[in-house]
Every structure is written in structure tokens, then in C-alpha cells.
Amino acid sequence: MSKIAIIGATGRAGSQLLEEALRRGHSVTAIARNTAKIGQRAGVVTREVDVADSAALQAALAGHDAVISAAHFSTIAASAIIEPVKKAGVKRLLVVGGAGSLLLPDGGKVIDSPGFPPEYKAEASAGGVYLDTLRQEQDLDWTFLSPSAEFVEGERTGHFRLGQDHLLVSAEGRSWISFADYAIALIDEVEKPAHSRQRFTVGY
């Protein structure tokens, strides 16, 4: 059993990560600006923290085996997560990534493809910067898990594929993963690290 802190625990990805971690018997600290929707649950400690408050975030993260960040990239700089994690003395940081920085068969990035939705460009661009920042990080044991192009509500099947830097596409031509199955892949990585200082991806 690990002690895991989840930043952004009330979001769509974060809430599924919370459920998956609890399902496996881990102790979770759920960090969000408003934790009311989580309520009182066995195995969960809630901390209402604005991630822009570096000192408060550092205090909330201290004493954990791993930190998972499910915070949006366009609203917070990479350093606002990375530095408090390091100062709290936590060595492992796992990040809910984005698909925009994944590669297509021709070597181009998903974000640069003609059909990329313009409304997602700012978030995807910031996610690429976050990944580049992690790749320069010397002290943390980090992992960045990119979902497929469609990151959606759906059932927890436990059946999916893992990849490295290239976008995964199903036999039907669709690139997608549910939040619930994504959570399985990331908590698997917490329990049995296989992508230290790497980005990888998950899809059907």
C-alpha cells in the first residue's frame, strides 16, 4: 500500500484516479480547491489547496510516496507543481498528460495536425511545455502518461494497449481511452514503475 497525493482529485481524470487507488487499498490525499464533492470516505484525507499557493501545496504533499498531478496545464506552470513536490521531499511525480504532444506516423505532432480542434490548442501547447520541462528535470523520478486523442467517460474494462510516444489508434481508426481505464494504467505505474523519467501513452 502506498500513500498517494492526487492534485486535482475532483476532476474527471482525478476522480477516477482516486477511485482506482482506493479500490486497490492505497491511502489517498485528495487535493483540490473545493473538496466538498468527495465527502467523508475511508482511506481519503482531503486538503483544500490552491495550487498557486506553493507553501500550502508543499505542506499537503509532504510524507507521500508519490504525487499524481491531474491539474490543467494552461492554468498552472509546470514549476508550480514540480518545485513543491521536490521541496516536500517526494521523489515520484506522475502527471496526467495530454495527447497533443504525441507523434503521428509521419513524425509530426498531433497538435500540429490539420484537424486539431483550435479550442484545445492552448491546453495542448502548455502540456507539451510541461513535458519538455520534465525531460530537463534531474531530481524527480517522473512519469507523464498521455491519453489517446479522445479522453472520455466510459466503462472500466481493464483492456487497453500501452505505447510510448506515438498516438495509439484502434483497428476501427479511433484513438480513445476512458478515464476509468486510463486510471488503471496510471495506478499500475504507481505500483510497478516501468516508465521512469519517460512519457508513455494508453489507448484501445
C-alpha positions in Angstrom: 0.0 0.0 0.0 1.3 3.4 -0.9 0.4 6.9 0.3 -0.6 8.9 -2.8 -1.4 12.5 -3.1 -3.7 13.4 -6.1 -3.7 17.1 -7.2 -6.9 17.9 -9.0 -8.7 14.9 -7.3 -12.2 16.3 -8.2 -11.8 16.5 -11.9 -12.8 13.9 -14.4 -9.4 12.2 -14.5 -8.5 12.9 -10.9 -11.8 11.4 -9.5 -11.2 8.2 -11.4 -7.7 8.0 -10.2 -9.0 8.5 -6.7 -11.4 5.6 -7.2 -8.8 3.3 -8.6 -6.3 4.0 -5.9 -8.9 3.3 -3.2 -10.1 0.1 -5.0 -6.5 -1.2 -4.6 -6.2 -0.3 -1.0 -3.9 2.8 -1.2 -4.1 5.7 1.2 -5.0 8.9 -0.7 -4.8 12.6 0.0 -7.2 14.3 -2.3 -6.1 17.9 -3.1 -8.4 20.4 -4.8 -9.7 23.9 -4.4 -13.1 22.5 -3.3 -13.2 19.0 -1.9 -16.9 19.1 -0.8 -18.0 16.6 -3.5 -15.6 14.0 -2.2 -17.1 14.0 1.3 -16.0 11.7 4.1 -14.5 8.5 2.8 -12.5 5.7 4.3 -8.9 5.9 3.1 -9.1 9.5 2.0 -7.8 12.7 3.5 -9.0 15.9 1.8 -6.9 19.0 1.6 -8.4 22.2 0.1 -5.4 23.9 -1.5 -5.0 26.4 -4.4 -2.0 25.0 -6.4 -0.9 28.6 -6.8 -0.1 28.6 -3.1 3.3 26.9 -3.2 3.8 26.7 0.5 0.4 25.2 1.2 0.9 22.7 -1.6 4.3 21.7 -0.3 2.8 21.1 3.2 0.0 19.0 1.7 2.4 16.8 -0.3 4.9 16.1 2.5 5.1 12.5 3.6 3.7 10.8 0.5 5.2 8.0 -1.6 4.0 9.5 -4.8 2.2 12.6 -6.2 -0.2 12.4 -9.1 -1.0 15.7 -10.8 -4.2 15.9 -12.8 -4.1 19.7 -12.9 -4.8 21.5 -16.2 -1.7 22.7 -18.0 -3.0 26.0 -19.2 -3.8 27.3 -15.8 -0.7 26.4 -13.9 3.0 26.4 -14.8 5.0 23.1 -14.6 7.2 24.7 -11.9 4.2 25.4 -9.7 3.8 21.6 -9.3 7.4 20.4 -9.7 9.0 22.7 -7.1 6.6 22.0 -4.2 6.9 18.2 -4.9 10.6 18.5 -4.6 10.6 20.7 -1.6 8.2 18.3 0.1 10.8 15.5 -0.3 8.6 13.4 -2.6 10.6 11.6 -5.2 7.9 10.4 -7.6 5.7 12.6 -9.7 3.2 11.1 -12.1 1.4 13.5 -14.5 -1.9 13.2 -16.3 -0.6 14.2 -19.7 -2.2 15.3 -23.0 -2.3 13.8 -26.4 -1.2 16.9 -28.3 2.5 16.1 -27.9 2.2 12.6 -29.2 3.6 11.7 -32.6 1.8 10.7 -35.8 3.1 8.1 -38.2 4.7 10.9 -40.3 6.7 12.1 -37.2 4.6 15.2 -36.8 2.9 16.1 -33.5 -0.9 15.6 -33.0 -1.2 19.3 -32.0 0.1 20.3 -35.5 -2.2 18.1 -37.5 -4.8 19.9 -39.7 -7.8 18.7 -37.8 -6.7 19.5 -34.3 -9.5 21.4 -32.6 -8.5 25.0 -32.0 -10.2 25.2 -28.6 -7.8 22.6 -27.3 -4.7 24.2 -28.6 -3.7 26.3 -25.6 -4.1 23.4 -23.2 -2.2 21.0 -25.5 0.6 23.5 -26.1 1.0 24.0 -22.4 1.1 20.2 -21.9 4.0 20.0 -24.4 5.9 22.6 -22.5 5.2 20.7 -19.3 6.6 17.5 -20.8 9.7 19.3 -22.1 10.2 20.8 -18.6 10.0 17.3 -17.0 12.6 16.0 -19.5 15.1 18.5 -18.2 14.3 17.6 -14.6 17.3 16.0 -12.8 16.0 15.2 -9.4 12.5 13.7 -9.7 11.5 10.2 -10.8 8.8 11.5 -13.1 6.3 9.8 -15.5 4.0 11.5 -17.9 1.0 9.4 -19.2 -0.6 10.8 -22.3 -4.2 9.6 -23.0 -5.4 8.9 -26.6 -6.9 11.7 -28.7 -10.4 11.2 -27.2 -10.3 11.2 -23.4 -13.8 10.3 -22.4 -16.3 9.0 -19.9 -16.8 5.3 -20.3 -16.7 1.9 -18.5 -13.8 0.4 -16.7 -12.8 -2.6 -18.9 -9.2 -3.3 -17.9 -8.4 -3.9 -21.6 -6.2 -1.4 -23.4 -2.8 -1.0 -25.0 0.3 0.9 -24.0 2.5 2.8 -26.3 5.5 5.2 -26.0 5.5 8.5 -28.0 3.2 7.7 -30.9 -0.6 8.1 -30.8 -2.5 4.8 -30.5 -5.3 4.2 -33.0 -7.7 1.3 -32.8 -8.4 -1.1 -35.7 -11.5 1.0 -36.4 -9.4 4.1 -36.8 -10.4 5.7 -33.5 -8.0 7.0 -30.9 -9.6 6.9 -27.5 -9.5 5.8 -23.8 -11.9 6.1 -20.9 -11.0 8.0 -17.7 -11.6 4.7 -15.8 -9.2 2.6 -17.9 -6.6 5.5 -18.0 -6.7 5.4 -14.2 -5.9 1.7 -14.2 -2.8 2.3 -16.4 -1.5 5.1 -14.2 -2.1 3.3 -10.8 -0.4 0.3 -12.4 2.6 2.6 -13.0 2.5 3.7 -9.3 2.6 0.1 -8.1 5.0 -1.3 -10.7 7.1 1.5 -12.2 8.0 0.7 -15.8 8.3 4.2 -17.3 10.7 6.1 -15.0 11.6 9.5 -16.5 9.5 8.7 -19.6 6.3 9.6 -21.3 4.0 6.8 -22.4 0.5 6.5 -23.7 -2.6 4.4 -23.3 -5.4 3.6 -25.7 -7.7 0.9 -27.1 
